[in-house]
Amino acid sequence: MFITGLRVAMNHKGLEMVTSNLAKAKTTTQVVIIIFTLIILSLNGVTINWLYSFLELVQKYNLVYSLTFIVTLFTVYTGFNYLYTNKSAIYSFLKTNGSHN
C-alpha cells in the first residue's frame, strides 16, 4: 500500500518510479498463490480419493500458510528493493514537496 501511494503521489507530480522484473515476478507469485488458495478452499470437503489425498498433503504441510508466508517475505524484499532502485526519483519527489511547504 505504501509503495502504491508513493507511486500515485509521484505520478501526480510528474515523476515516475521504474518497475523491475523482480516486482513483476512478485505480482505473478502473489496471483498464483491467491488462485491456489481459492482452489484449495473451494475443494474443501470433496470426497474424490486422489483429490482427498492431495488436500491432506496440503493440510499436512500447511502449504497455504507456508506459501503465503513466503510470498509475504518476497513482497517485503521487493518493496525495499523498489525503494532502493528508485531512490533518486524519491529524493526528487521529497525535494519538490519540501520546497512548497
N, C-alpha and C positions, 0 to 999 in steps of 0.2 A: 504494500500500500504506500509506503514511504517513497519508494522509487517511482511509482506511478504518479504520485502527487508532485514530486520534484520534476519529473518529466513534463507534466502538464504545465506547471508554473514556468519552466524554462521555455517551453514552446510558445507560451503566451508572450514572452519577452524576445522571441525570435531566435532563441538558442536551441541547439539540438544535441541530444545525447545519442551516441552510437551504440547500437545493439550488437552484441557479439554472437558468434556461433554458439558459444557456451550458454548464453541466455536463451537462445532458441532451442538448444538441446534440453535445457531445464524445463521450458514450457512444454515441450513434447513429452518429457518424462512425467510431468505433472498430469497431463491429459491421459496418458496411458494408465497411470496408477488410479486416477479417478474412474476411468472406464472399467478397469479390473475390479475395483472396489464395488462399483454398482452392479457388475455382473455377479460377483460373489454374494452380495446382499440379495439380489433377485433370485438366486438359485437356492438360497437357504430353505431347507425343508424338502427339497427334491429327493425322490427315492430311487432314482436310476443308479444302479450299482456302481458303474465306473465313475459317474459324476459324484456319487456319495463319497467314494474313496478320495477323489480329488479335493472335495470340500473338507474332509477330515484332515488331509495333508495341509491344506491352507490354515485350518484351525490349529493343528498341532504345532506348526512352526510360526504361528501368529504372523502370517505373511502380510495381511492388510496393515497391521500396525508397524511391522518392520519396514515395509516399502514406504509407508507414509513417513516414518522417521528418517529414512534415507533421503527421500525427496525433500524433506524439510531442511536437512543439513545441506543438501545441494542448493536449495533456494537461498539459504543464508550465505553460503560461499559465493554464489553468483551475484548476490546483492552487493557484497563487499568488492568483488571483482569489478562490477559495473561502476561503482563509485570511484574506484581507483583508476579505471580506464578512462573515465570521463572527468577526472579531477580538474583539468584546465577549463572545461566548459562550466563546471560547477563553480569554480573560483570566479569566472567571468560573471556568472549569474549573481553570485553573492556580492561582487563589487558593484554591479549595476543596481541591485536592490539597496545596498548600503548607502550609495550616493544620493538616493532620493529621500532618505529619512532625515 
